[in-house]
Every structure is written in structure tokens, then in C-alpha cells.
Amino acid sequence: MTGTIDDELWSAVGDPTRRRIIDLLLADGGGTATTLSERLPVTRQAVAKHLGVLDRAGLAHGTPSGRERRYDIDEAQLARAIAQLTSVGATWDTRLDRIKRISEEIQRRRQA
């Protein structure tokens, strides 16, 4: 696997609203809690909390922009998250393939 699994990172990307926020930040080249809340079915306050989680995980970084903070995705940290997800996916594919082979062998023995 690629390094160790970062639980905070996984927790951050595990929430569907935060994944949608990441998508919007990537598509729009950044945004504020206000601009994002206009496009999501949650309040501005909820978006701000989600952005805080993404910031703590290093996936997004906020910089002051008037009375708000403008958030942008940290592409290096996002690439790290993708590498971890890919690695875990490959590990589970291997495990599931083994379980399938064992199950097929059990089935063959029962039929014989």
C-alpha cells in the first residue's frame, strides 16, 4: 500500500457533502462558504464546518477574502488521497478475488 492510511483524510472524504464540496471547488477553481452553500442543500454554516474539516485534513486551504475565507483544493493532498484509495481498492480486489476462488472450490467439491 502507498504509505500509511490517514484516518483524518479518509474521514474527510468519507462524507458525501464534503466530496461534493471538493467537486465544486475543483470545478470552480475555489469558493467561499457562501458561494458553495448557494449550490448545496445545506446551510452556509454547515458548509463552513465541512470546509473546516477539509482544511484540517489538508485537502483545502482557506485564505482571507473580504469578510470570508476563499478555499482552494490542495492538489498534492488530493493526489495523496486518491493514491490511498487506489491502493486500498487494489488490496480489496485481491482479497475478494481470493474469496471468490475459495468459494468456487467449495462449490466444485460439493458438486463432485
QUIJO-V772309 format. One record per pair of residues at least 24 apart in sequence whose C-alpha atoms are under 8 Angstrom apart, sorted by the first residue. I is the first residue (numbers start at 1). GAP is how many residues later the second one is. D is the distance in whole Angstrom. If there is no record, write none. Layout:
BEGIN
{{I & GAP & D} {I & GAP & D}}
END
This chain:
BEGIN
{{1 & 83 & 7} {1 & 86 & 5} {1 & 87 & 7} {1 & 90 & 8} {2 & 81 & 7} {2 & 82 & 6} {2 & 85 & 6} {3 & 81 & 8} {5 & 79 & 7} {8 & 49 & 6} {9 & 48 & 5} {9 & 49 & 8} {9 & 50 & 8} {9 & 72 & 7} {10 & 71 & 8} {12 & 41 & 6} {12 & 42 & 6} {12 & 45 & 7} {17 & 33 & 8} {18 & 32 & 6} {18 & 33 & 8} {18 & 36 & 7} {21 & 30 & 8} {22 & 51 & 7} {25 & 46 & 7} {25 & 47 & 6} {25 & 48 & 7} {26 & 46 & 8} {26 & 47 & 7} {29 & 43 & 7} {30 & 40 & 7} {30 & 41 & 5} {30 & 42 & 4} {30 & 43 & 7} {31 & 39 & 5} {31 & 40 & 5} {31 & 41 & 7} {32 & 36 & 7} {32 & 37 & 6} {32 & 38 & 5} {32 & 39 & 6} {33 & 35 & 8} {33 & 36 & 8} {33 & 37 & 8}}
END
